[in-house]
Amino acid sequence: MNWELLVQLLVNGVIVGTLYGVVAMCFVLIYKSTQVVNFAQGEFLLIGAWVCWALLVKFGLPFWLGFLFTLAFMFAFGVLLQVVVLRPMIGEPIISVIMLTIGLSIFFQALLSWIFGEFVKPFPEVFPVESVNILGLNVQTAYLMSLIISLVIMVGFFWFFKYSRMGLAMRATAFDQQVAASLGISVKQVFALSWAISAMVSALAGVVIGMVNGVSSALSFFGIKVFPAAIVGGLDSIVGGIVGGLIIGVIENLAQYVDGQWLGWGNLYQIVPFYVLVIILMIKPYGLFGTRDIERI
């Protein structure tokens, strides 16, 4: 039994799982504030990665500046998307809005493939070293950066929702939109901000994955893999999104180890998150931290 490989994969699982948790928080943020599941979340990652790649390669910006511009662009993009496309759907059946997000996913996939092509394009070298050695384990520098930024984002989310005026307004809107509106909270502004934050934070994950694996349309599949993390943790729980991301990240890397050492199936790494999703839903339909809806007849 290769213990060194197992420990390496577990560490990678925790790091990637933290990234999953951050994107899962974006799923939860939109769902809590609008009751909509955003199936275009993976395309937010892809758009962010392509925008950053273009700023670095086409315009020659340094990484730190291109990264900040990317986050600013995605924030504005999220606001514009909500105001122009999604705001007119307020009051419509939820299934209609969900189908709209699926349509947006397909549209953005086709548009980005038309603009940038289908082939993988590598990021320019951002860090002087590709990986660093920590206690005998090789960790990708991009993943190490993402771990630090992800932890900062999680702390930032906690402070934002706990103490900031807008964070409290978003919590009130998630609890009851009509009550929030009666208290003078602009529900439309809350909706726009939730989509903007979701797009911006998702772009972070897209840039990190792009630096490691290159940028192509396949990157949007990352958003689909995060969906089980959000469901496992509970679609209305920020903490659940983080825990679900860590669970999925560790389990899929364990599956890679088991598959490589004994089974030899070749695809267990990709499908095991959905096995976990099914099992959790059979045991706890609302996820590990989700709120059970109680209806009285």
C-alpha positions in Angstrom: 0.0 0.0 0.0 1.5 3.3 -1.2 1.0 5.5 1.9 2.9 8.5 0.5 0.6 8.6 -2.5 -2.4 8.3 -0.3 -1.3 11.2 1.9 -0.5 13.3 -1.1 -4.0 12.7 -2.6 -5.7 13.4 0.7 -3.8 16.8 1.0 -4.8 17.5 -2.6 -8.4 16.6 -1.7 -8.5 19.0 1.2 -7.1 21.8 -1.0 -9.4 21.2 -3.9 -12.3 20.6 -1.5 -11.8 24.0 -0.1 -12.1 25.4 -3.6 -15.2 23.3 -4.1 -16.6 24.7 -0.8 -16.1 28.3 -2.0 -18.0 27.7 -5.2 -20.6 25.7 -3.4 -21.1 28.8 -1.2 -22.0 30.7 -4.4 -24.7 28.1 -5.2 -26.0 28.5 -1.7 -25.9 32.3 -1.8 -28.0 32.5 -4.9 -30.4 29.8 -3.7 -30.9 31.4 -0.3 -31.6 34.8 -1.7 -33.6 34.0 -4.8 -34.7 30.3 -4.3 -33.1 29.6 -7.7 -30.5 26.9 -8.5 -28.0 28.4 -10.9 -27.0 25.7 -13.4 -24.8 28.2 -15.2 -22.4 28.3 -12.2 -19.8 26.3 -14.1 -19.9 28.9 -16.9 -19.1 31.6 -14.4 -15.8 29.8 -13.7 -15.1 29.4 -17.5 -15.8 33.1 -18.2 -13.6 34.2 -15.4 -10.8 32.0 -16.6 -11.0 33.1 -20.2 -11.2 36.8 -19.2 -8.1 36.5 -17.0 -6.3 34.5 -19.7 -7.1 37.1 -22.3 -5.9 40.0 -20.1 -2.6 38.2 -19.4 -1.9 36.8 -22.9 -3.6 39.3 -25.3 -3.0 42.5 -23.3 0.2 41.5 -21.5 -1.0 42.6 -18.0 0.8 41.3 -14.9 -1.1 38.5 -13.1 -2.0 40.5 -10.0 -3.5 43.3 -12.2 -5.2 41.0 -14.6 -6.7 39.0 -11.7 -8.1 42.1 -10.0 -9.6 43.3 -13.4 -11.1 39.9 -13.8 -12.8 40.0 -10.4 -14.1 43.5 -11.1 -15.4 42.4 -14.6 -17.2 39.4 -13.1 -18.8 41.5 -10.4 -20.2 43.9 -13.0 -21.1 40.9 -15.2 -23.1 39.3 -12.4 -25.0 42.5 -11.7 -25.7 43.1 -15.5 -26.9 39.5 -15.9 -29.3 39.7 -13.0 -30.7 43.1 -14.0 -31.1 42.5 -17.7 -31.9 38.7 -17.9 -33.1 37.5 -14.6 -34.9 40.5 -13.0 -37.7 40.3 -15.6 -38.3 36.7 -14.4 -39.2 37.8 -10.8 -42.6 36.4 -10.0 -42.5 33.7 -12.6 -42.5 30.0 -11.7 -39.1 28.9 -10.2 -38.9 26.1 -12.9 -38.9 28.8 -15.6 -36.0 30.6 -14.0 -34.1 27.3 -13.6 -34.6 26.5 -17.2 -33.4 30.0 -18.1 -30.1 29.3 -16.2 -29.7 26.1 -18.2 -30.2 28.1 -21.4 -27.6 30.6 -20.2 -25.2 27.7 -19.6 -25.6 26.5 -23.2 -25.4 30.0 -24.6 -22.2 30.9 -22.8 -20.6 27.5 -23.7 -21.3 28.1 -27.4 -20.2 31.8 -27.3 -16.9 31.1 -25.5 -16.1 28.2 -27.8 -16.8 30.5 -30.8 -14.5 33.3 -29.4 -11.7 31.2 -27.9 -11.9 27.9 -29.7 -12.3 24.3 -28.4 -8.6 23.5 -27.7 -6.9 23.9 -24.3 -4.9 27.0 -23.9 -2.3 27.1 -21.1 -2.0 30.0 -18.7 1.3 31.9 -18.9 3.7 31.2 -16.1 2.5 33.1 -13.0 4.7 31.8 -10.3 8.5 31.2 -10.5 8.0 27.7 -9.2 5.2 25.3 -10.3 5.0 23.5 -7.0 6.4 23.7 -3.5 7.5 21.0 -1.1 5.7 21.0 2.2 6.7 18.3 4.7 7.7 16.1 1.8 4.5 16.7 -0.2 4.5 18.4 -3.5 1.7 21.0 -3.7 0.9 23.1 -6.8 1.6 26.7 -6.1 -1.7 27.7 -7.7 -3.6 25.4 -5.3 -1.6 26.8 -2.4 -2.6 30.3 -3.4 -6.2 29.2 -3.8 -6.2 27.6 -0.3 -5.1 30.9 1.2 -7.6 33.0 -0.8 -10.4 30.5 -0.1 -9.8 30.7 3.6 -9.8 34.5 3.4 -13.1 34.4 1.4 -14.7 32.1 4.0 -13.7 34.5 6.8 -15.0 37.4 4.7 -18.3 35.7 4.1 -18.7 35.1 7.8 -18.0 38.8 8.6 -20.2 40.0 5.8 -23.2 38.0 6.8 -22.7 38.5 10.5 -21.9 42.2 10.8 -22.3 44.2 7.6 -25.5 46.1 6.8 -25.9 44.5 3.3 -25.1 41.0 4.7 -27.9 41.3 7.3 -30.2 42.5 4.5 -29.3 39.4 2.5 -30.0 37.2 5.5 -33.4 38.9 6.0 -34.3 38.5 2.3 -33.3 34.8 2.4 -35.6 34.3 5.4 -38.6 36.1 4.0 -38.6 38.4 0.9 -42.0 40.0 1.8 -40.9 40.8 5.4 -37.5 42.1 4.1 -39.3 44.4 1.6 -41.6 45.7 4.3 -38.6 46.7 6.4 -37.3 48.8 3.6 -34.7 46.4 2.2 -34.3 46.6 -1.6 -34.9 42.9 -2.6 -33.8 43.7 -6.2 -30.5 45.1 -4.9 -30.0 42.0 -2.8 -30.7 39.8 -5.8 -28.2 41.7 -8.0 -25.5 41.6 -5.3 -25.9 37.9 -4.7 -25.4 37.1 -8.4 -22.4 39.6 -8.5 -20.7 38.0 -5.6 -21.3 34.5 -7.0 -19.9 35.4 -10.4 -16.8 37.1 -8.8 -16.0 34.2 -6.4 -16.6 31.6 -9.1 -14.1 33.4 -11.3 -11.4 32.9 -8.6 -11.9 29.1 -8.9 -11.9 29.3 -12.7 -8.6 31.1 -12.7 -7.0 28.7 -10.3 -8.1 25.6 -12.2 -7.1 27.3 -15.5 -3.5 27.9 -14.1 -3.2 24.2 -13.3 -5.0 22.5 -16.2 -5.2 25.2 -18.9 -8.5 26.8 -20.0 -11.0 25.1 -22.2 -14.8 24.5 -22.3 -14.2 21.4 -20.1 -13.5 23.7 -17.2 -17.2 24.4 -16.8 -17.7 20.8 -15.7 -16.1 21.9 -12.4 -19.4 23.7 -11.7 -21.3 20.4 -12.2 -19.0 18.6 -9.8 -19.6 21.4 -7.2 -23.3 20.8 -7.4 -23.1 17.5 -5.4 -21.0 19.4 -2.7 -23.8 22.0 -2.3 -26.5 19.3 -2.1 -24.6 17.1 0.3 -23.9 20.0 2.7 -27.4 21.5 2.3 -28.5 23.9 -0.4 -29.5 26.5 2.1 -26.5 26.3 4.4 -23.3 28.3 3.9 -21.5 26.1 6.4 -22.9 23.0 4.6 -21.5 24.2 1.3 -18.0 24.4 2.8 -18.3 21.0 4.5 -19.8 19.4 1.4 -16.9 20.7 -0.7 -14.4 19.2 1.7 -16.2 15.9 1.7 -16.4 15.7 -2.1 -12.8 16.8 -2.5 -11.5 14.2 -0.1 -13.7 11.4 -1.3 -13.0 11.9 -5.0 -9.2 11.8 -4.3 -9.7 8.6 -2.2 -11.6 7.2 -5.1 -8.7 8.0 -7.4 -6.4 6.2 -5.1 -8.6 3.1 -4.8 -9.2 3.1 -8.6 -5.5 3.4 -9.4 -4.3 0.8 -6.9 -6.9 -1.9 -7.2 -10.0 -1.4 -9.3 -8.6 0.1 -12.5 -12.0 1.4 -13.8 -10.5 4.7 -14.9 -13.4 7.0 -14.2 -14.3 6.5 -10.6 -12.7 9.9 -9.8 -15.3 11.7 -11.9 -18.5 9.8 -11.0 -18.0 9.2 -7.2 -19.3 12.7 -6.2 -22.7 11.7 -7.8 -22.7 8.4 -5.9 -22.2 10.3 -2.7 -25.0 12.7 -3.8 -27.5 9.9 -4.2 -26.6 8.2 -1.0 -26.8 11.4 1.1 -30.2 12.3 -0.5 -31.5 8.8 0.4 -30.5 9.3 4.0 -30.9 13.0 4.5 -33.0 14.6 1.7 -32.2 18.1 2.8 -28.4 17.5 3.1 -26.2 17.4 6.2 -26.9 20.9 7.3 -30.0 21.8 5.2 -33.2 23.1 6.8 -36.1 20.7 6.7 -39.3 22.2 5.3 -42.3 21.4 7.5 -45.7 21.9 5.8 -48.9 21.7 7.8 -52.1 20.6 6.1 
